[in-house]
């Protein structure tokens, strides 16, 4: 059972880090006063029904959705020239790192 706690902790840490990044980019976008813009969105977003046997599956899915939201905010900020190429590349790497770390925690556990 210790491995479930380890996975849960990894997901929680990644979720917290991604929510922090999401807030950072939302603030950047909301505080720019140079011009008005409309947030980007998908005309035909993909909807996926999910079903997991364990609550950790849903938490992992929420982590992926949060990562997607962060990436959308980052690319929007880059598109309206609020962040540089190098900054967005580093931030995208950070997002991927958090998600990979959470999922790798599950791969190292043997039940």
N, C-alpha and C positions, 0 to 999 in steps of 0.2 A: 503493500500500500504506500510505502514511502515514495515510490516513483510517481504516483498520482499527484502527490503534494508537490513534487519537483516540477512536474509538467504544469500544474496549476500556477505555481509561482512564476515560472517562465512566461506563461501567457499573460499573467497579471502585470509583470514588469514590462513586457513588450507593449501591452495595451496602454499602460500609463505613459510610457515614452512616446507612443504614437499620438495619443490625445494631447500631449504637451506640444508636439510639433504641429498638430492640426490647429491648435489655438494660436500658436505663433504666426502661422501663415494667414489665418483668418484676421488677426489683428493687423498684419501688414496690409492686407487687401482692404480692410474697412477704414483704415486711417489714411489712405492715400487721397489727396484732395485735388490732384492735377486734372483729372478728367473722370467722367462717368463711364461705367462699363456694366455690362450684364454678365453675371457669372456664367461660365460655360456649363453645358448640360448635354446629355445624350438625347437625341430625338427618339431613339428606339432602345431604351435600356434593356439589358438582358435580365430576365427574372428567373431565378433558379429556386426550385423547391428543395429544401434540405430536410433530412431526417437522420438523427443520430441516436444511438442507444444510450449515450452518456452525455451529461451536461457539458463536459469538457469539449465535446465536438462543437456545440453551439458557441462556446466561448472562443474556440479557434476560428470559427466562421466569422464571428463578430470582429476578431482581430484582422482578418483579411478585408472585411468591409471598411474598417477604420483605416487600414493601410491604403485602400483605394481612395478614400476621402482625402487623406493627406496628400497623396500624389496628385489628385485633381487640383487641390488648393495650390500646391507648389507650382504646377505647370501653369495655372492661371496667373499666379504672381510673376512667373517668368515671362509669360506671354504679354503682360501689360508692363513689362520692364521694371518691376519692383525688385527683382533679384537677378544677380549675374549668373552666367552659365556655370561658372565654377561652384557657386553656392548651391545651385539647384542640383548639380551632379553629386555633390557631397551629401546633400540632404536625401536624395533618392537612394544613395548607397546606404545611408543610415536606416532608412525605412526597411529596405531589403534585409539589412543585418538584423534588425529587431525581429522581423517575421521569421527569418531562417533560424535564429537562435531559439525561438519558441518552439518551432517544429522539430528542430534537432534534439531538443530535450526529450521529446517523445521517442526519437529513434534510438537513443542511448539506453533506454530502459527496457528491461526484459521482465515480463510478468509471469 
